[in-house]
Amino acid sequence: MRTQLSAFVLTMVVALPSADAQTDPASLTGIVVDDTKAELTGDWTESTSSRPFLGEGYRHDGAIGKGEKSARFSITVPVDGKWHVQIAYTAAGNRAKKVPITITHVDGDVVVHLDQTKRPELATGFTTVGEFEFKVASPAVIVIGTAKTTQHVIVDGVRLLTAKELEEARKKEKQAKKTEKKPPKPRPKPPVFTRQNAEREAKPLAENEIQSLLDEAGVPGGEIIDDVKFLRRVSLDIVGRNPTLEEYRAYLADNSPTRRQATIDRLLASPDFGLNWGRYWSDVIASRQQEPELTYHDYKPFRTWLASEFNAGKGWDEIAFQMLTSVGKVGERPQGTFIAFHQGERNRLAGETTRVFLSLKIACAQCHDHPFVDMPQEQFHGMAAFFARTSVKIAQNDSNGIDIVPAGKGEHRMPGGKKDLVPTFFQSDSIKPGLTDQQRREQLAYWAVGADNPYFARSFTNHIWARLMGRGFFDPIDHMGEGAEPVLGEVHDRLADHFIASGFEPRSVLRVILNTKTYQRALRSESETDESSFTGATPKKLRGDEVFDSLAAAIDLPDVQLKIGKKTKEVRFPIPPKSTRDLINEAFGFDPTTQDSLVTRTMKQAMFLINNAQIRKQINGSGKSETVLAKLLKAEPDTNKVIDVLYARVLTRLPSDRERQIVGDHVKSIDSRQEAFEDVLWSLLNSAEFTTRN
């Protein structure tokens, strides 16, 4: 009989764990190694959303950084012989189908692939991937990789069993199934999106057509910004951060006359494109969502899902459709965040569906007829009726466990009303009564995202135009209804038409606008801009994520994430600690639909950049710190070259002669070269220019 080993536990299975429970590695036969014992490469995310899992949880790659992440398990077997290798994971529809697993055994390396969308072989979450020979003298090495995968790769643990142990485990599984209760009804699945045919054919834009329309509309011309300013502006707009020093240098070294266009294409092809715009839309949606008691909303899975959809070139109509029709747990289907985090509350969902996806504000008609426009109260509640059977179960202290479970019955009535309302599209037809929750939301979604809906494509293009040009065709962005005063209506209509013709592909709209001369002109100050008409873009304050990512590009600021505290008798619901990114979002974040004039600089923002311990640590220039500044000071004795690099890193430009003189004089006046340049770097990060898109 084998002896117990220190790195893992060998014991007999006493009872088969329930599929709803955590699995204690000590309860399993064989050699069991949890993911906490793996040697990890890359940034993996810990989770407890799906069960069963080994130990305290499992890890996933977030469907990003493909090929850069791996988990290596090294196991010393107690005796020479053949062993069955099992991999533990939680299955779901958003998992990778061909996860590469490299196994090093007596005869060398072999790569097998695992489909993590399929339910594991055993109820404990394990699936056998093969039998291999291992020897005591050479560790068995199992590496779970992410290369060439799509969707999420799960790492939960590895298990080695002899043939006899595997046979025993399978027997116990069969015995347990005989005594199992009747399996629950299969959980509903969201509908599959199929783009509907439009009544009219949308036409794509011809080359330079938008610029010609802008010129015809009399939009004032202006000086085209220099290449360096363009690089910073377009980087902030596409990938949500300042260029890195390497990107800055590579751009300056490129003398091609088409380097601006090439830069646009490169950035749109970057994974950071999806991350940036996923965060933008997450902020739009999160700004009006209220956290339930004892639960803290975690938007990371939602942002990761949005990023993967944008990067995959999915149409905005398909993305929105998935958000409006999702069912199940948020941790398994992050697209359900929109419905789940509004807790399925029908009135909020009615108002937010029209605001977010159609830029129509109808919430004022919830309690009475709209006071300013022709919108009776019944119109609002006709929309709310689509969600009358939408039921959401709250999971305390774990927003990933919030579950959209459609109710079998239920209708909607107006406050004080005595009759059930039939779901009615905004300013349109009703649907037949008695449909299920999923049927109602599916019909609502197809109506909302359709090419024939006069608001959907125009709403998205208005968001993009406002973000890139400083002011939307409609301002505020999310108010395109009756009484709103648009500008450049013909430009807006043609851009929306182009968006429809592209299959609602977001990059197509961005590429058109970014290549116009109007976008590439110098920004005007707010005092020079007539709010009643579009006369050119103005500077914009950076959102929280843009500030964090620009700090990461400038000084390698890490996103420090502390682990949540364990439950105790005294603290039943521990508060999730905020990461560095969370803290910056708390200080600098704002609803992107807010009018620019209402987004103000705050004392909290100033004090954060001045005093935050994490930032100050990255400014440290001592040799032991190994920071960006420390390495620069060690490698470069020339003061002017150090100044140039710091300006390029933080502001994506070289200093003016006046700035160089001021900085040089300061360095000379301080006895410590290290402290002098710490002052310089600190000052650049605290400048208004750093947190402004100009």
C-alpha positions, 0 to 999 in steps of 0.5 A: 500500500502506498504511503501518504505523501506531503504534497497530496492526500491519498485516501479512500472515497467515503461518500460521493460529493453532491454536484452542488458542493465543493469537493475536498481533495482529501475525500478522493482516491488517487493522487490529487493536486489542487490548482493552488499547488500549480505553477502558474504563468500569466494572470489567472482569475480565481472564481467560485461561480460554478460547482463542483470544484476542488478546495476553495475554488478554481481559476480561469484565463478570462478568455484573454492573453491566449498562449501567454497563460499556463498551469504546470502540475509536477507530481512524483508518483510513489511507484513506477507504473501506468497511471490514468490522468484526470483533469478537474474543471467546471463545464459551461457553454463559455468554456474552450472546446480544445484545451491543450494539455501537455503530459510528460511521461516515460516516452516523452511529451504528448498533447491531448485536447479537452472539451470543457463545454462537456460535462466531466466524466465524474460528478466530482468534476474529473475527466480522464484524458489518458493512461501514461507510464510514470516513474518515481525518478522522474516527476509526472508533468501535466501542463494545461495551456491556453494556446489557440483556444477561444472562450474560457480555459478552466484550471481546477486540479489534476488527479492520477489513479491506478487502473484499480482506483479508476474502476472503483471511482466509476463503480461508486459513481454508478451506485450513487446515480442509482440512489440519486433523486429525480434529476431537476428539469433542464435549465433554460438556454438563451435563444440563438441570434439570427440577424433579421432581414431589413425592409430596406437595404443599407448603403455603406459609406463611400471613401471620404463621404463623411468628410464631404458631408462635414465640409458641406455642413460648414463645420469649421476647418482647423489645423491638423495636429502633428503626428505625436498628438495624433498618436496619443489621441487615437491610442486613448480613443481606441485602446483606452490608454497612452501609447507605451514608450515602445509604441511611441518610438516605433511610430516615430521611426515609421516614415510611411505617408500612411502611418496614421491609417496603419496605426488606426488599423493596428490599434483596432486589431489589438486585444486592448480595443475590446477591453477599452470599449467593453469597459466603456459600455460596462460603465454606461450600464453600471452607472444606473444599477443598484447593488442588492443588500449584502451583495457586491457587483463584480463587473469583471466577467461582464467586461471580459465577455464584452471584450471578447465579443468586440475583439471577435468582430461580433455585431452590436445587435448580436451583443445587445440581443444576448444581454436582453435574452440571457438566462442562468447564472452571471458567472456562467453567462456574463451577458446576463449582467444587464438583466441580473444586476437590475435584479429583474426589476421590470420598471428599471429594465424598461427604462434602461433598455430604452436608454442604453440601447435606443438613447430614449429616456422614458422613465419619467412616464413610470408614475405619470404621463411624461411632463414634457413630451407626448408620452402617456404612462401606458407607453412606459408600462407596455415596455415594462410588461415584457419583463413581467415574468423575468425572475432573478434569484440573488446570491448573497455576497457573490454576484456571479451566482445571481441567477436569471430563472424565468417565472412560469407566470405573471403579468404587469399592471400599472400602479393602481390599475386593475387590468393586465397589460399586454407587452407593447413595443415603444410607439409600436405594436403589441405582442400576443398575450400569454408568451413565456418570459423568454419568448417576450424578451426575445421578441423585444430584443429582435425589435430593439436591435433590428435594422428597421428600428429608427433608434438602435443604430443611431444610438450607437453611432451617437455614442461613438461620435460623442466619444471621438469628437467631443459632442454627440449628434444629440447631447446628452448622448442618451436623449434622442427622443422627442424634444431633443435637438440634433446637429449634423443630422445628415452625417448622423443618418449616413453613419448609422446607415453605414453601421447597419450595412457593416452588420453593426460591426463597431470597428467599421464606424470607428475606422470611418471617423478616425480617418477624417480630417475633422477628427484629426484637427486640433481640439478647441477649448470649451469656451470656443465651442458653441454648444448649440452646434458642432464646431469641433471636438473639445478636450475630454477628461479620462475615465477611470480605466483610461487613467489606470491603463495610462499609469500602467503604460507610463510607470508599470503600475500593477493592479494589486488585488487582495483576496477577500477575507474568509467568513467568520462568526463575526463577519458573515459577509466580508467586503471584497477588497478593492484592487488598484484599478477599482480605487482609480475607478472610484476616484476618476470614474463617471457615467460616459453619458454624462455631459462633459460640462458636468464632469468635474475634477475633484479633490479626491482625484488630486489627492489620489495622484498625490498621495496613493502609496501604490503610485508613490512606490512606482515613482521610487527611483532607488536602485533596489526598487527596480521601477521604470525610473530606477532602471532609467537612471541606472542606464542613462547618465544624460539628464536631457535624455532622462527628461525626454524619456519621462515626457514620452512615457507620461505625456507622449511628447518631448518637452518644450525648450521652456519645460526642459530648462525648468526641469534641468534647473530643478535637477541641478538644484537638488543634491540627489539625482534620484530625488530630483527625478522622482519630483519630475515624474511625480509632477508629470503624473499630477499634471492636468495634461496627463488625465486629459484627452487633448 
